Amino acid sequence: MKKIYLGVCLVSIIAIMTPACKKNFVAINTDPNAISSPTVPYLFSKAELDAFNANYYASQISNVAGFIQHFANYKLASGFGDKYLTNNEGGAALNVYYQNTVSEISDVIRASSDPADVNKLAEARIWRVYVMHRMTDQFGDLPYSQAAQGYVNNTFFPVYDAQSDIYSDMLNELDAAAQAFDAGKATFGTADLLYGGNISNWKKFAYSLMLRLGMRLTKVDPANAQKWVQKAIAGGVILNDADIAVMKYQSGSININRNPIAVELIGNDYSATAYGLNLIEGDKYSNTYINYLKNNNDPRLSVLAVVWNYQDPNNPVPDTTAANQKGMPNGLTSQPVNFESYSEPNPATILQYTAPLMVLTNAETNLLLAEATLRGWTTEGTAATYYSAGVTAAMHQWALYGSAGAISAVKIDAYLAAHPLAPGTFDQQMEQIHTQFWASLIYDEYESFSNWRRTGYPVLTPVNYQGNNSNGTIPRRMMYPLSEASINTANYNAAVSRQGPDLLTTHVWWDK
């Protein structure tokens, strides 16, 4: 009887409470501080910033900058690229890209379906191409068409698209987005950290990116390369200093507002108290790079590099004197004598938290146009004129770093007088153009590595360190994160079967 009584009482209490629970269920279970829909302008700003906050040191300086001999390192730990000891360390950047900027920009695209948001959608589509092309160029086949759809439609194991298909879609996206802009519609305005919503600049950025991607096809599909390069030229690319794509940063205490290159270089090696000697990771500029600048009396040398003067041991000072700069050989296995005497990044330019970050500049576009002219794909100028404009722009851009980066017109003119585009064969002129490309795009290591693979210039001597992971050849790609083989196994295996082994030596689709 006692059990029956308790049961009746319990049923009665539940009956009394049920209407109240139904009445207030949504309110009680809703977090008043949560945001139920994305704040799209904020997401777009975040997607722009996060495109460069993806393990820069591990993926670019420690790996690909060592591959192409911008940097050198004396340590033996796996992950240091100048000895080709790296395995999957650089793959960590891929996870960061998907978790952050790919997810964010995909949300922006999904939230910009209103016809009034046509300009916002166009900007987002262009930015997604920028992000994805950097990823596919380093790894090859990747999740693309099904990327960032896990919480949208439960696609937790996305297929890997073939790089040829990714490129086809990216070029079509740039074409469609550039033509979709409407001067009468709203943009992201100040939430757009790259151009402040300037439609004209976004169009030039889209066509400049199209020029870059079109050129990437020169070895694998020359006819298609010509088509897209000519379309880019007709659309109008970045040619002037005022139009370059550059991210600007602040100092402060929050890293996302600081230049990510400076943040990672200072955090991993070049702290304010390292003084060229007490470096955590042991990176210096490669002698290949420093010797090129030094032997050609390149005025960028003093802007980019310092050695530490220990004349007063208690007060070492950075020395920018060109004659004193010295690159470290690639392939060393122990710290060299007088380690502090080797050149490293200039703290007055590169290592400033407020330094700008060059995203896509007229140095690159003019040098690519010089190549397009050599190929007969444009007659709007001469290869020599574009070459001179590219070199001039590559030197002008350092003035954005302040007085320590400014290179006078007199020095630029003297350099060009001594190093014009010399007459010669197609290959000879290609070597001169793309060696300048390599010299100019220091710190955009992804793009430098991609362009080196495409053109083969400059000609670099590989480091055949015993026990390396590439048979003594300069690597051709980065390796997928280890997690992909164990979690997204079927799609990973399909990609490897199609593209080739998940090794440093496997060539991506356009790298023939």
N, C-alpha and C positions, 0 to 999 in steps of 0.2 A: 504493500500500500504506500510505503514511504517513497519507493521508486516511481510509482505512478504519479504521486503528488508533485515530486520534483520535475518530472517530465512535463506535466501540465503547466507548471509555473514557467518552465523554460520556453515552452511553445508560446505562452501568453506574452512573455517579455519580447521574444523575437517578433511576434505579430505587431506589438506596439511600436517597436523600433524600426520596422521595415519601411513604412512610409517616409519616416524622417531620413533614413539612409538614402532612399531613392531621390528624395527632394534635394539633398545637399551633396550627393555623391560627386558630381563634377567639381563643385567649388572646393570640397574638402581635399580632393585628390589632384588639384591643379597647383603647381608651384607658382606663387604670385611673382617671383623674381625671374622665372624662365621666359625665354623668347620663343613663341610658337611658330614664327616664320622667319626666314633669314633676313637680316639687315643687309640688303644687296650692295649698297655702296661700300659698306665696311668690308664685306667679303671680297669685293673687287680689289680694294686697297691691300688687303691681306694676301690675296693671290699674287699680286704684283711683288710684294715684299718677299713672300715665301719662295718665289722662283729662284731666289739667290741664297736662300738659307737652307741649303741641302747638303750638309757635310762638305763644305767647300774645301777644307784642308785635306780631308781623306780622299775625296774623289778627284780633286783637281791638282793641288800642289803635290801631295804625296804620291799620286799615281800619274796622271797624264802629263803633268809638267815635267816629270822625270822621264817619261817616254820620249818626249820631243826635246829634251835637253834645255829647257828653260831653267830648271833647277837641278841640283845634285844633292845627294845625301850619303853620309858615310856609314849609316847603320845597316844592320842585317835583318832587322825585323821584317816579317812579311807585311807587305803593303807599301814598301818604298819602291817607287816605279822605276828609278833610274837603273836598277839592277834586274828588273823584271821578275822580282820575287813575289809580286802581288798575286793574291788569289781572288777572294770575294769581298775584300774590304771596301772597295769602291762601290760595290753593289748596295751598301747601306743607303747611299744617296737615293737610289731608286725607291726604296720604301718611304723615305721622307717625302719625296716628290708626290707619290700617290696619296699618302696620308694627308698632306697639306695642300699644296697649290693645285694639284689636279682635282682633288675633291672640291676645293673652294671654287675654282673657276667653272667646274661642272654645275655647281649649285647656282652660280650667277647666270649661266646660260639657261638653265631650267626656269629660273625666276624672271627671265626677260622675254617672255612670249608676247606681251602686249605690243601691238603695232606702234604705240607711242615710244617704246623702248628700243626701237630699231638700231639706234646708234650705240646704246649700251650693249646690245647683243653683238653688234659688229666688233666692238672693242674686245669683248670677252672671247669671241671666236678667234680673233687674231692672237690674243694672248695665249689661248689654249694651244694654238699651233706653235707658238714660240716655245712654250714649255715642253710639249711633246716631241718637237724635233730635236731638242737637246738630249732628251732621254733616248730616243730611238737611235740617234747617231752614235751614242756610246755603247749601246747594248745590242742593237739590231731589232729582231722581232719582239714585240711587246704587246701587253693588253692595251688596246686603243678603243675599238668600237664598244667594248663592254667595260671600259674603265670607269671607276667611281660610281658603280651602280649597285653596290652591295645593299645599302639600306633603302634604295629606291625600288628595286624589284628582286632583291635577294640573290643577285648575281655575285656570289662570294668566290667563285672560281672562274675568273674571266679567261676567255680564249686569248691566245697570242695572235695578233694580226701579223701577216707578212709585211716586212718593211716596204716592199713595193706598193702594197695596198695603202699603208699608212701615208707614204709620200704622195700618192695619187689624191687621197682625201685631203691632206694638208694643203696642197697646192690649190685644189678646188675651193677649199674653205677660204683661203686668202683672197682668191679671185671674187668669190661671192660676197664676202664681208666688205671688201674695199668698195665694191659697187653699191652696197646697200646703204651707205651713209646718206643721211638726209639732213641738210643744214637747218631745216625748220624744226627738227626734233631735239629733245634734251639729250645731254651726254652725262657722264659721271662727274663732270666738273672737277672740283678740287679733290674728290675722292680718287681720281685718276692721278696717281703719283708720277706717272711717266710724262704725260703731255697735258694734264689739266683739262682733258676733254677736247682738245683742239683736233677737229676732224681732219684738217689738211695734213697735220703731222701724222695722224694715225694712218691715213692713206699712204703716205710716203713710207711709213714703217712697214705696212703690209707689203707694198711692192718691193721694198728693200729685202724683206725676208723672203719674198718670192724669188728675187734675184739670187740670194744665197742658196735656196733649195734647188732652184733650177740648175745652177752651176754644179751642184752636188751630183747631178745625173750625167755629167759629161762622159764618163767612162762606161756607164751601164746602158744609157739610152740617149745618145747624142741628139737625135732628132727632137725628142721631147724636151731635152735640155734647152735647145735653141728656141723652141716654141715658148717656153715659160720665161726664159731670159728676155726675149723680145717683148713679151707681154708686160713684164716688169718694167722694162725701159719705157715702153709706151705709157704705162700708168704713172710713172714719175717716182724716182727713188730719192733717197736722202743724198744731197750733193753739197749742202752748205753746213757750216758749223752750227748755225742757229737751229737746224732741224734734227740734230742727232738725238738718239734716244738715250737718255741718261737718267739714272736714279740718283736722287739727292738725299742726303742723310743728315742727322743731327747727332750731337754728342750725347749728353745726358747719361743716365745710368741704365737704361733699358736697351738691351742688345738689338732688338728688332728695329730700333730707330737708328742704329749705327751701321756704318758700312760693313757688310758681313765679311768682306775680304780682310779688312783691318782687324775685325774682331777675332777671326780664326787664326790669322798669322800672329797676332800679338799673343793670343791665348795658347798657341801651340809652340811658338818659337821665340818671337821677337818682342819680349816684354821690355818694359822701360828700364829694367835693371839687368838685362842680359848682356848688353854692351858687346855684342858680337861673339861672345865666348860661352856664356852659360845658356845655351840653347837646348830646349827639352828634346826636340826631334832631330836637330842637327842638319837643317837645310841651309844651303847657300845657293847663290846663283851659279849655274853651270858655266864652266869655262868656254863651252861652245857658244853660249849666248854673249857672255861678256867679251870674249875675243872678237866676235863679229862686230859688236858696237865699237870696241876700242880700235880695231884695225881699220875701221872706216871713218874714224873721227866723228862718230855719231853724237850729236849734242844731247840726245836722250840719256846718255850714260850717266851724267851727273844728276839728272832728274830721278832716275830709277834706283841708283845704287850708291851705297856707302861702304867704306871700310872703317873700322874703329881704330882711332889713333890713341895708343897707350903711352904717349910720351910722358904724361903725368899719370902714373898707375892709379892714383886715387880719383882721377877725373877724366876717364876716357871720353873722347868726343868723336862724333861721326864726321868722316872726311869724304867729301864728294869729288875730290880732285880726280879727273878722268885718268891721269897717268898712274894713279895709285890703285885703281880698281883691278881686281883679280878674281877670276871665276874658279870654282872648285871642280876638279875632274869628276866625271861620272864614274860610278863603279867602285869607289873606295869602300874599304871594309873596316877602317878604323879612323879615328879623328886625326886629321893631318896636323903636323907641327904648325904653330902660328895660326891656329884656326880662326882667330879673330881678324886675321889679315885678308880673309876672303870676303868678297862682296856679298851684300845682302840688301833687302829692301830699304829704301830711304825713309826714315821715320818722319821726315817733313812733308812727304807726298803720299806714298802708298799706305803708310801706317797711321793715317789720320782717320779717326772715327767719323769725321765729317766729310771725308773724301767722297767724290761722286763715283758712281759705278757705271762704266760705259757698257751699254746694252747692245747698241748697233750704231755704228758711226759712218761718216762719209769717208773715213780712211779705208774701211773695208769696201764700201760700195764703189769707190773710184778705182781701187785696185782690181776689183772684179770686172768693172767696165773696161779696164785696160786689157784684161784677158778676152772679154767679149769682142773687143775690137780686133785683137789678133786673130780670133776665130772667124772674123767677117760677119758677126751677128749684129753689128751696129756700125753706122757710118757717121754718127753724130759728133764724133771727136776722134782724135788720134790716140793710139795706145800710149805714146809718150806724154801727151797732155793729161790723160787720166792718171797715169803713173805719178806724175809730178804733183797732181792735185791730191792723190792718196797719201803720198809721203808728207806733203805739207800739212794735211789734216791730221795725220798721225802725230805730228809734232805740236800742232796748235792745241790739241785736246788736253795736253798736260797743263796748260794755263788754268784750266778749271780747278786744279789742285792748289791754286794760289801762287804767290810770287816764286816759291821754290820750284814750281813746275814750268814757269814761263820760259819759252825758248824764243829768242829774238828773231825777227825777220832776216836780219843779216846772217845769222848762223844757219837758218833754214836755206836761204838762197845759196850760201857757200856749199852746203852739203849737196844740194841738187846740182850745182855746177860741177861738183866732183863726181856725182853719181847719177847722171841722167840715165834714162832707159836707153841702153846701148843698142846699136844695130846688131842684128844677128839672126839666127834661126829661130823658129817658133819655140823650140825647147829652151834655147838660151835666154830668150826674153821671158818665157814663163818662169824660169828659175829666178831671174832677177825680181820679177813682180811678186812671186810668192815667198821668196826669202824676206822681202819687205813685209809681206803679210804676217809672217811668223815673228818678225821683229816688232811689229806694231801691235799685235793682239796679245801681248804679254798680259797675263792675268785673266783673259778670257780663254782659259786653257782648253775647254771643251771645243771651242771653235777652231783654235789653233791646231789641235790634234786632228779634228775632222778635215780641215783644209790640207794639212800635211799628208794625210792618208790619200786624199783625192789626187793631189798633184805630185807628191813625192818630193816636194821642195820645202825647205832646203834639204840637200843631201846630207843625211846624218850617218855617222859611223856607229853602229850598234855596240852595246856593251855586252860582251859574252862572259858574264860572271858565272862561275861554276855553280851548278845547281839551280839555274834560273828556270822559269816556267814557260819560256817561249822559244826554246832551242836557239838562244842567242840572237833572236831577231826582235826588232822593235814591235811591241804588241799592236794588234789591230782593233781591239775592242775591250770593253770591260766585261767582267763575268757577272752573271745573275746572282742575286742574293741566295745564300744557301737555303733560306726558308722556302723559296719557290719550288725547289725540287722535292721538298718534303710535304708541302701543303697544297700547292696547285700542280700536283704531279703530272696528271694526264696532259694538261695544256702545256706545261713546261716541256715534257717529252716530245710533244708534237712539234713545238718550235725548234727544239734541238735537232730533231729528225729532218726538218725542212731546211734549217739554216746551216747546221753543222755543229760539231761538238761545242759545249760550253767552255771554251778555252780562250786564252788571250790571243791566240794565233788565228782564230776563225775570222774570216772577212765578213763584214756586213754586206748587204745586198748591193749597195752602190759602190763599194770599194773593190773594184776588179783589178 
